Amino acid sequence: MLKKIRTILAAVVFTLITLLFLDFTGTLHTWLGWLAKIQFLPAVMALNVIVIVALIALTLVFGRIYCSVICPLGIFQDLMARLRRKKNKYNYSKEVKWLRYPVLALFVVAALAGVGSLFQLLAPYSSYGRIATMIFQPLWIMGNNILATIAERADSYAFYSVDVWMRSLPVFIIAAVTLVILFILAWRGGRTYCNTICPVGTVLSFFARFSWLKVRFDADKCKNCSLCSKNCKAACIDYKTHTVDYSRCVVCGNCIDKCKFGALSYSSRPDHISRPSSSSPVDTSKRSFLLATALASTAALAQKKEKLMDGGIAELEEKVVPQRQTPLTPPGSLSFQNLATHCTGCQLCISECPNHVLRPSTDLMHLMQPTMSYERGYCRPECTRCSDVCPAGAIKPLDEMEKSSIQIGHAVWIKKNCIPLTDGVSCGNCARHCPTGAIQMVPSDPDDEESLKIPVVNENMCIGCGACEYVCPSRPFSAIYVEGHEVHKMV
């Protein structure tokens, strides 16, 4: 019963949180956004004391069920381990202290020192977010596009086509390598990553040692058949000494399910206590109900790329990303430093951005954190999707009025690339599409009112949304681009 309860809850949580990353319409966040906020590291970065205390209390009562029911990377490892059909495939092994605790220390130092790249590489929620965003979401969108094509032929608008594009090749490679490593570790040893590398698992292990409910032995009933050790994905059960390493046990229930003699139970009683023999089975209904109630309540808290065409006739050359001296960070991030300090690199904001503006940074020190660029769209003043979904407090929640008043950067005009001067034709795209009226067209020759007009930027009114950069027809280098600000301000 314990295993069934855990499996059902884990399947529900994993499916819903994966859908949260796959969703490109923004409709699921209203219902599923809490799943990101009950993850341990985002809660720590957001200083969400209620969630942190709830997860620690949960561990002190029930053990490390967070790792097997709430953490998507932990559940994902279980799925990959199940692909190996071999029976009795695990064995007991001692705790790898020489690796486990130095990794945790390195993780803490990286977090305090602001080395975001290392911090995000080790964070379990962020690792799964990269895999879901960089690998699973493009496949999901391709499937959607196939349905959109079928629906279009049936004169239906139930689906619409969405571009599939490479947001960041380095981050895609990191996600792919992470997936391969996880698969190999899960295939061979089950929960090897959780119990040797994962810093969250190590932190929770300190509390799990003192949990009230644990998987316990009844030595009088044990026949030393070793089935419990051979089915323990955490490799934490030593059947010879009738002991369980509770720092690594994730309360999956496999051992209890496989024990044929009733020697294992999930209870609060001490180990090695003899009980009168009885032919009737042990009544675990109350215990299972208690666990199910606790887990359920915690869960409740807790295309092929198309060519760019001009009017369907001429193929347009793609724009080159400008070299910005200061990276652009999303409205609500307050400053580049605030984002770097709080962001866990989970990629949720990137997967949710409807305007194709956010993408992972390729800067080595801030690799995988969101940055902005306007080759495929611009940051619409009415869109607050990234601030709505951020679970770590790196992007503060905004309403539409605040969003349209935050200056994240300012537009810079590049005279040598401007079409009125290079091609001798009128343009004015940047001024027509500026939502704040920060760009005005003035005569290129001050002494001739009839001369072709060029843009002039009022930096005090510009909010850095990138509409001008996006619509500029100059190729491959835009004639106007947005330079980021270290610290955002209201205009």
C-alpha positions as CSV (number, residue, x, y, z in Angstrom):
1,M,0.0,0.0,0.0
2,L,2.9,2.4,0.8
3,K,4.4,1.9,-2.6
4,K,1.1,2.4,-4.4
5,I,0.3,5.6,-2.6
6,R,3.8,7.0,-3.2
7,T,3.7,5.9,-6.9
8,I,0.3,7.5,-7.6
9,L,1.2,10.8,-5.9
10,A,4.6,11.0,-7.6
11,A,3.0,10.3,-11.0
12,V,0.5,13.1,-10.5
13,V,3.1,15.6,-9.3
14,F,5.6,14.7,-12.1
15,T,3.0,14.9,-14.8
16,L,1.7,18.3,-13.7
17,I,5.1,19.9,-13.2
18,T,6.3,18.6,-16.6
19,L,3.2,20.2,-18.2
20,L,4.0,23.4,-16.5
21,F,7.3,23.5,-18.3
22,L,5.9,22.2,-21.6
23,D,3.0,24.7,-21.7
24,F,3.7,27.6,-24.1
25,T,0.2,29.2,-23.9
26,G,0.5,30.4,-20.3
27,T,-2.8,28.9,-19.3
28,L,-1.6,26.2,-16.9
29,H,0.4,28.5,-14.6
30,T,-2.8,29.7,-12.8
31,W,-3.5,26.2,-11.7
32,L,0.0,24.6,-11.5
33,G,2.3,27.5,-10.5
34,W,2.4,26.4,-6.9
35,L,4.2,23.2,-7.9
36,A,7.3,25.3,-8.7
37,K,7.1,27.3,-5.5
38,I,7.1,24.2,-3.2
39,Q,10.4,23.0,-4.6
40,F,13.1,23.3,-2.0
41,L,15.8,25.5,-3.6
42,P,13.4,28.0,-5.2
43,A,11.7,28.3,-1.8
44,V,15.1,29.0,-0.2
45,M,16.1,31.6,-2.8
46,A,12.7,33.3,-2.5
47,L,13.0,33.2,1.4
48,N,9.7,31.4,1.5
49,V,9.8,30.5,5.1
50,I,6.4,28.7,5.2
51,V,7.4,26.2,2.4
52,I,10.9,25.7,3.9
53,V,9.6,24.9,7.4
54,A,6.8,22.7,5.9
55,L,9.3,20.6,3.9
56,I,11.7,20.2,6.9
57,A,8.7,19.3,9.1
58,L,7.6,16.8,6.5
59,T,11.0,15.2,6.5
60,L,11.2,15.1,10.3
61,V,7.9,13.2,10.4
62,F,7.9,11.0,7.3
63,G,11.5,10.9,6.1
64,R,12.8,12.0,2.6
65,I,9.5,11.7,0.8
66,Y,10.2,15.1,-0.8
67,C,12.8,13.3,-3.0
68,S,10.4,10.6,-4.2
69,V,7.1,12.5,-4.4
70,I,7.7,16.2,-4.9
71,C,11.2,16.6,-6.6
72,P,10.7,16.2,-10.4
73,L,14.3,15.1,-10.9
74,G,14.0,12.4,-8.3
75,I,10.8,11.0,-9.8
76,F,12.4,11.2,-13.3
77,Q,15.3,9.0,-12.1
78,D,12.7,6.4,-10.9
79,L,11.1,6.4,-14.3
80,M,14.5,5.9,-16.0
81,A,15.4,3.1,-13.5
82,R,12.2,1.3,-14.3
83,L,13.3,0.9,-17.9
84,R,15.8,-1.7,-16.8
85,R,13.6,-4.8,-16.5
86,K,16.1,-6.9,-14.5
87,K,14.7,-8.1,-11.2
88,N,16.5,-7.7,-7.9
89,K,19.0,-5.4,-9.6
90,Y,20.4,-3.3,-6.6
91,N,22.8,-4.0,-3.8
92,Y,23.6,-2.3,-0.5
93,S,26.5,0.1,-0.6
94,K,27.9,2.4,2.0
95,E,27.4,6.1,2.0
96,V,29.9,7.9,-0.2
97,K,30.8,10.6,2.3
98,W,34.0,11.7,0.5
99,L,31.9,12.9,-2.5
100,R,28.5,13.7,-0.9
101,Y,29.6,16.4,1.6
102,P,32.3,18.1,-0.5
103,V,29.7,18.6,-3.3
104,L,27.3,20.2,-0.7
105,A,30.1,22.4,0.5
106,L,31.0,23.4,-3.1
107,F,27.3,24.1,-3.8
108,V,27.0,26.4,-0.7
109,V,30.2,28.3,-1.6
110,A,29.1,28.7,-5.2
111,A,25.7,30.1,-4.0
112,L,27.4,32.6,-1.6
113,A,30.0,33.6,-4.1
114,G,27.5,34.2,-6.8
115,V,28.9,31.6,-9.2
116,G,25.5,30.9,-10.7
117,S,26.8,28.4,-13.3
118,L,28.0,25.9,-10.8
119,F,25.1,26.5,-8.5
120,Q,22.6,25.8,-11.2
121,L,24.5,22.7,-12.5
122,L,24.0,21.0,-9.2
123,A,20.5,22.2,-8.4
124,P,18.0,19.3,-9.0
125,Y,15.0,21.3,-9.9
126,S,17.0,23.5,-12.2
127,S,18.5,20.4,-13.9
128,Y,15.1,19.0,-14.6
129,G,13.9,22.4,-15.8
130,R,16.7,22.5,-18.4
131,I,15.9,19.0,-19.7
132,A,12.2,19.8,-19.9
133,T,12.7,23.2,-21.6
134,M,15.5,22.4,-23.9
135,I,14.6,18.8,-25.0
136,F,11.0,18.0,-24.1
137,Q,9.3,21.3,-24.9
138,P,10.6,21.4,-28.6
139,L,9.3,17.9,-29.1
140,W,6.0,18.9,-27.5
141,I,5.7,21.9,-29.8
142,M,6.5,19.8,-32.8
143,G,3.6,17.5,-31.9
144,N,1.4,20.6,-31.5
145,N,2.4,21.9,-34.9
146,I,1.5,18.5,-36.5
147,L,-2.0,18.8,-34.9
148,A,-2.2,22.4,-36.0
149,T,-1.6,21.4,-39.6
150,I,-4.2,18.7,-39.4
151,A,-6.7,21.1,-37.8
152,E,-6.0,23.7,-40.4
153,R,-7.0,21.3,-43.2
154,A,-10.2,20.6,-41.3
155,D,-10.9,24.3,-41.0
156,S,-10.4,24.2,-37.2
157,Y,-8.6,26.6,-35.0
158,A,-8.2,24.3,-32.0
159,F,-4.4,24.4,-32.4
160,Y,-2.0,27.0,-33.7
161,S,1.5,26.6,-35.0
162,V,4.5,27.8,-32.9
163,D,8.1,28.3,-34.0
164,V,10.6,25.7,-32.8
165,W,14.1,27.3,-32.3
166,M,17.3,26.8,-30.5
167,R,17.4,29.2,-27.6
168,S,21.0,28.4,-26.6
169,L,23.2,25.7,-28.0
170,P,25.5,25.6,-24.9
171,V,22.6,25.1,-22.6
172,F,21.0,22.5,-24.9
173,I,24.3,20.6,-24.7
174,I,24.4,20.8,-20.9
175,A,20.8,19.6,-20.7
176,A,21.5,16.7,-23.1
177,V,24.7,15.7,-21.2
178,T,22.8,15.9,-17.9
179,L,20.1,13.6,-19.3
180,V,22.6,11.0,-20.4
181,I,24.5,11.0,-17.1
182,L,21.2,10.7,-15.2
183,F,20.1,7.9,-17.4
184,I,23.3,5.9,-16.9
185,L,23.3,6.4,-13.1
186,A,19.6,5.5,-12.8
187,W,20.0,2.5,-15.1
188,R,22.9,1.1,-13.1
189,G,22.2,2.2,-9.6
190,G,18.8,3.8,-9.2
191,R,19.2,6.8,-6.9
192,T,22.9,7.2,-7.2
193,Y,22.6,10.9,-8.2
194,C,20.3,11.7,-5.3
195,N,22.5,10.2,-2.7
196,T,25.9,11.2,-3.9
197,I,25.6,14.5,-5.8
198,C,22.3,16.2,-5.1
199,P,22.8,19.0,-2.5
200,V,19.1,19.1,-1.6
201,G,19.1,15.4,-0.9
202,T,22.2,15.8,1.3
203,V,20.5,18.7,3.2
204,L,17.3,16.8,3.8
205,S,19.3,13.7,4.9
206,F,20.4,15.5,8.1
207,F,16.7,15.8,9.1
208,A,15.7,12.3,7.7
209,R,18.0,10.6,10.3
210,F,15.6,11.9,13.0
211,S,12.3,11.2,11.3
212,W,9.4,9.9,13.4
213,L,8.2,7.3,10.8
214,K,10.9,5.1,9.2
215,V,11.3,1.8,7.4
216,R,12.1,-0.6,10.3
217,F,13.2,-4.2,10.7
218,D,11.7,-6.9,12.8
219,A,14.7,-9.1,13.2
220,D,12.7,-12.0,14.5
221,K,10.8,-12.2,11.2
222,C,13.7,-11.6,8.9
223,K,14.9,-14.6,7.0
224,N,17.9,-12.8,5.4
225,C,16.6,-13.4,1.9
226,S,18.1,-10.1,0.8
227,L,15.1,-9.1,-1.4
228,C,14.9,-5.8,0.5
229,S,18.5,-4.9,-0.4
230,K,18.2,-6.0,-3.9
231,N,15.1,-3.8,-4.5
232,C,16.3,-0.7,-2.7
233,K,17.0,1.9,-5.3
234,A,18.8,4.0,-2.7
235,A,21.1,1.1,-1.9
236,C,20.6,1.9,1.8
237,I,19.4,-1.4,3.3
238,D,21.9,-3.8,4.8
239,Y,19.9,-7.0,5.4
240,K,22.8,-8.7,7.1
241,T,22.8,-6.2,10.0
242,H,19.1,-5.4,9.7
243,T,19.9,-1.7,9.4
244,V,18.6,1.1,7.1
245,D,20.6,4.2,6.3
246,Y,17.9,6.8,6.8
247,S,19.9,9.6,5.4
248,R,19.5,8.0,2.0
249,C,16.1,6.3,2.3
250,V,13.5,8.1,0.2
251,V,10.6,6.0,1.5
252,C,9.8,4.5,-1.9
253,G,8.2,1.4,-0.3
254,N,9.9,-1.1,-2.6
255,C,11.5,-3.0,0.3
256,I,8.2,-3.4,2.2
257,D,6.4,-4.5,-1.0
258,K,9.0,-7.2,-1.7
259,C,9.4,-8.6,1.8
260,K,7.6,-11.9,1.9
261,F,7.9,-12.4,5.7
262,G,6.5,-9.1,7.1
263,A,9.9,-8.2,8.5
264,L,9.8,-4.6,7.3
265,S,7.3,-2.0,8.2
266,Y,6.9,1.8,8.0
267,S,6.3,2.8,11.6
268,S,7.6,4.7,14.6
269,R,8.5,1.7,16.7
270,P,12.2,0.8,17.4
271,D,14.0,-1.8,15.4
272,H,14.6,-5.4,16.5
273,I,11.4,-5.7,18.6
274,S,10.0,-9.2,18.7
275,R,6.2,-9.6,18.3
276,P,4.0,-12.6,19.1
277,S,3.6,-14.7,16.0
278,S,0.3,-14.5,14.3
279,S,-1.2,-16.0,11.2
280,S,-3.2,-12.8,10.4
281,P,-1.5,-10.1,8.3
282,V,-0.3,-6.9,9.8
283,D,-2.9,-4.2,9.6
284,T,-1.3,-1.2,7.9
285,S,-4.4,0.6,6.8
286,K,-4.2,3.3,9.4
287,R,-0.5,3.8,8.7
288,S,-1.1,4.0,5.0
289,F,-3.9,6.5,5.5
290,L,-1.7,8.7,7.6
291,L,1.0,8.7,5.0
292,A,-1.4,9.4,2.2
293,T,-3.0,12.3,4.0
294,A,0.4,13.8,4.8
295,L,1.7,13.5,1.2
296,A,-1.5,14.8,-0.3
297,S,-1.6,17.8,1.9
298,T,2.1,18.6,1.3
299,A,1.5,18.3,-2.5
300,A,-1.3,20.8,-2.1
301,L,1.0,23.2,-0.4
302,A,4.0,22.5,-1.5
303,Q,8.6,22.4,-36.4
304,K,10.7,22.6,-38.7
305,K,12.0,26.2,-38.8
306,E,10.4,28.3,-41.5
307,K,12.3,30.8,-43.5
308,L,11.8,34.5,-42.8
309,M,10.0,36.0,-45.8
310,D,9.2,39.6,-46.8
311,G,5.6,39.5,-48.0
312,G,6.1,35.9,-49.0
313,I,8.4,36.8,-51.8
314,A,12.0,37.6,-50.8
315,E,13.9,35.7,-48.2
316,L,15.3,37.9,-45.5
317,E,18.7,37.5,-43.8
318,E,18.5,36.9,-40.1
319,K,19.6,39.5,-37.7
320,V,22.9,39.3,-35.8
321,V,22.6,39.6,-32.0
322,P,24.1,42.9,-31.0
323,Q,27.0,43.0,-28.5
324,R,25.5,44.6,-25.5
325,Q,27.9,46.1,-22.9
326,T,25.3,45.3,-20.2
327,P,23.0,42.3,-20.5
328,L,19.2,42.9,-20.5
329,T,17.4,41.3,-17.7
330,P,13.6,40.9,-17.4
331,P,11.4,43.6,-15.8
332,G,10.9,42.7,-12.2
333,S,14.4,41.4,-11.8
334,L,15.3,44.8,-10.3
335,S,19.0,44.6,-11.3
336,F,21.5,42.3,-13.0
337,Q,23.0,41.5,-9.6
338,N,19.6,40.7,-8.0
339,L,18.9,38.2,-10.8
340,A,22.3,36.6,-10.5
341,T,21.9,36.2,-6.8
342,H,18.4,34.7,-6.7
343,C,18.0,32.9,-10.0
344,T,18.2,29.1,-9.9
345,G,18.4,28.7,-13.7
346,C,15.3,26.5,-13.8
347,Q,14.3,27.8,-17.3
348,L,10.6,28.2,-16.4
349,C,10.5,31.8,-17.3
350,I,12.2,31.0,-20.6
351,S,9.8,28.2,-21.5
352,E,6.9,30.4,-20.7
353,C,7.9,33.6,-22.6
354,P,5.4,34.0,-25.4
355,N,7.4,36.6,-27.3
356,H,10.6,34.6,-27.8
357,V,12.6,37.3,-25.9
358,L,14.1,35.3,-23.1
359,R,16.9,32.8,-23.6
360,P,19.6,31.3,-21.4
361,S,22.7,33.4,-21.0
362,T,25.9,32.1,-22.5
363,D,28.1,34.1,-20.1
364,L,30.2,31.6,-18.2
365,M,29.6,33.1,-14.8
366,H,25.9,33.4,-15.3
367,L,25.3,30.5,-17.6
368,M,21.7,29.3,-17.9
369,Q,20.2,32.4,-16.2
370,P,17.7,34.3,-18.4
371,T,18.8,37.2,-20.6
372,M,16.8,39.1,-23.2
373,S,17.3,39.6,-27.0
374,Y,15.0,40.9,-29.6
375,E,15.7,39.0,-32.9
376,R,12.4,37.1,-32.7
377,G,10.1,39.4,-30.8
378,Y,10.0,42.2,-28.2
379,C,9.0,42.5,-24.6
380,R,5.4,43.6,-24.8
381,P,4.5,46.1,-22.0
382,E,1.3,44.2,-21.2
383,C,3.0,40.8,-20.8
384,T,4.0,39.8,-17.2
385,R,4.4,36.0,-17.8
386,C,8.0,35.7,-16.6
387,S,7.4,37.5,-13.3
388,D,4.2,35.5,-12.8
389,V,6.0,32.1,-13.0
390,C,9.3,32.7,-11.3
391,P,9.4,30.6,-8.1
392,A,12.7,31.9,-6.7
393,G,12.0,35.6,-6.3
394,A,14.6,36.4,-9.0
395,I,11.8,38.2,-11.0
396,K,9.4,40.0,-8.7
397,P,5.6,39.9,-9.6
398,L,4.4,42.9,-11.6
399,D,1.1,44.2,-12.8
400,E,0.8,45.6,-16.3
401,M,1.0,49.3,-15.1
402,E,4.3,48.6,-13.3
403,K,5.7,46.6,-16.2
404,S,5.1,49.5,-18.7
405,S,6.9,51.9,-16.4
406,I,10.1,50.0,-15.7
407,Q,13.2,51.0,-17.7
408,I,15.4,47.9,-18.2
409,G,17.6,49.7,-20.8
410,H,17.5,52.3,-23.5
411,A,17.6,52.3,-27.3
412,V,20.8,53.3,-29.1
413,W,20.8,54.4,-32.8
414,I,23.5,53.2,-35.1
415,K,23.9,55.8,-37.9
416,K,25.9,53.6,-40.3
417,N,23.1,50.9,-40.4
418,C,20.1,53.1,-40.8
419,I,18.2,52.5,-44.1
420,P,17.3,56.1,-44.9
421,L,21.0,56.9,-45.0
422,T,22.3,53.7,-46.5
423,D,19.6,53.1,-49.1
424,G,18.1,56.5,-49.5
425,V,14.5,55.4,-48.7
426,S,12.2,56.5,-45.9
427,C,11.5,54.1,-43.0
428,G,10.4,55.2,-39.5
429,N,9.5,51.7,-38.3
430,C,11.1,52.2,-34.9
431,A,9.1,55.4,-34.2
432,R,5.8,53.9,-35.4
433,H,6.1,50.9,-33.1
434,C,7.6,52.5,-30.0
435,P,4.9,52.0,-27.3
436,T,6.1,54.9,-25.1
437,G,6.7,57.4,-27.9
438,A,10.4,57.7,-27.0
439,I,11.5,57.8,-30.7
440,Q,10.8,60.7,-32.9
441,M,11.7,61.1,-36.6
442,V,13.7,64.2,-37.5
443,P,15.2,65.5,-40.9
444,S,18.6,64.0,-41.6
445,D,19.6,67.4,-42.8
446,P,18.7,70.1,-40.2
447,D,18.7,72.7,-43.0
448,D,16.3,70.7,-45.2
449,E,12.9,69.9,-43.9
450,E,12.2,67.7,-46.9
451,S,15.3,65.5,-46.3
452,L,14.8,61.8,-45.3
453,K,14.1,61.5,-41.6
454,I,16.1,59.6,-39.1
455,P,15.3,58.5,-35.5
456,V,16.1,60.4,-32.3
457,V,15.8,58.6,-29.0
458,N,14.6,60.2,-25.8
459,E,16.4,58.0,-23.2
460,N,14.2,59.3,-20.4
461,M,11.1,57.9,-22.0
462,C,12.5,54.6,-23.4
463,I,11.8,51.5,-21.3
464,G,14.0,49.2,-23.3
465,C,11.2,46.9,-24.5
466,G,13.0,46.3,-27.8
467,A,10.1,46.9,-30.2
468,C,12.3,49.3,-32.2
469,E,15.2,46.7,-32.5
470,Y,12.8,43.9,-33.5
471,V,11.0,45.8,-36.3
472,C,14.1,47.5,-37.7
473,P,14.4,46.2,-41.3
474,S,18.2,46.7,-41.4
475,R,20.0,43.4,-42.0
476,P,22.1,41.7,-40.6
477,F,22.9,44.4,-38.1
478,S,20.0,46.4,-36.7
479,A,20.2,50.2,-37.0
480,I,18.8,50.5,-33.4
481,Y,19.4,48.2,-30.5
482,V,18.7,48.3,-26.7
483,E,21.6,48.6,-24.2
484,G,20.8,47.2,-20.8
485,H,21.0,48.9,-17.4
486,E,22.7,47.4,-14.4
487,V,19.9,48.6,-12.1
488,H,16.3,49.1,-13.4
489,K,14.3,52.2,-12.6
490,M,10.8,53.6,-13.0
491,V,10.1,56.2,-15.7
